[in-house]
């Protein structure tokens, strides 16, 4: 039986260990952020805390955006915010666009003089706004071992862009973003994206993984992992299901900023497309990136549904409709923006959603990203109608660079995607529903 003095010593030791842990939490191996789906905009978002005192910021996730930016109005005034001055090494690393001052407003967070400026892009509204680059504390970000949250980490000197709403007379900076969202969390291949900064600060793997939820039900959340796996989706570690294909660097800038640098977006080398095992016949030269940067296939969370060049879209639709007809699936009147729609009462059910022809994306290395019914079809407002969730991207470029295939977020839902920025490869699982798992799992953060 323990003596009173031994018990006191044990309690003191436990208290000291807890205090030491609080002051010096273990070095994180990876981080995790929850992903929520908005039911009206189909945008995906996560939450972070920034500044002192910490302010919660709900941000839209964007694979193409280059950095984290947020609105910092009159109600945001962090005592630990430090502007990045123009001409400094940090300004050059962030690829600042010039030196900006604060006019007609009191100096405060996001409104300072001789500050490194940058163009923040709103992907929903499609416009830029000038922002201040600054450093602050990114707080309460969760470290993980893949199965559970281990501790909350405060990240000092995190570089982001702070947008003061009316500094230049610009209003409604958040136009088009989901209700309540205060900015954008960019995950592009840049020096100041969240994955790059966390990898540099904590010497973790420069990789991140997305598991987008297919539902917007409360507490049914997906995950953004930063630093690598394992990725636990009970009863599995989903990293065991990953197949890999190289990421491709488009040598030309593809936006939203067009400059002389290679694209910071994520391209993959798609070789062909199959419907129920049959290769779709189209001009495969459209899948190559040509000298100006046109062509190729990229991933994005900006749009909900995959967009294809007309000369790819039409043959795909035709083959899918024919294969569906062979299964006695009845086609019905189209519902814009979709061309191929079907009577859901004539479609069977499977573990991966509606039992329809499988679409296979055949990638470099011979691996196939399989798109099953839950990712290929979408419910529309019309009763008992499901439509093929691909849209016609047209023949002519609508921007300086025209990508042939842009894989949208709906096709990524319930698929674990790992982007390894060191090995320069994409890992993908195809649908986790095959393994009785889902990105839309119950989690309370």
WOJO-V298433 format. One record per helix or strand. SS is the DSSP state (@ for helix, = for strand). FROM is the first residue (numbers start at 1). LEN is the number of residues. If there is no record, write none. Layout:
SS_FROM_LEN ; SS_FROM_LEN
This chain:
@_4_20 ; =_31_7 ; =_44_7 ; =_55_8 ; =_68_4 ; =_82_2 ; =_85_1 ; @_89_5 ; =_98_3 ; =_108_1 ; =_111_1 ; =_115_8 ; =_127_18 ; =_149_15 ; =_183_4 ; @_194_9 ; =_207_5 ; =_220_7 ; =_232_2 ; =_236_2 ; @_238_4 ; =_243_6 ; =_266_3 ; =_270_6 ; =_278_2 ; @_284_4 ; =_297_3 ; =_306_3 ; @_310_17 ; =_331_2 ; =_341_3 ; @_344_3 ; =_348_3 ; =_353_3 ; =_359_5 ; =_368_4 ; @_373_4 ; =_377_3 ; =_385_4 ; =_390_3 ; =_405_3 ; @_409_4 ; =_415_6 ; =_425_7 ; @_432_4 ; =_441_2
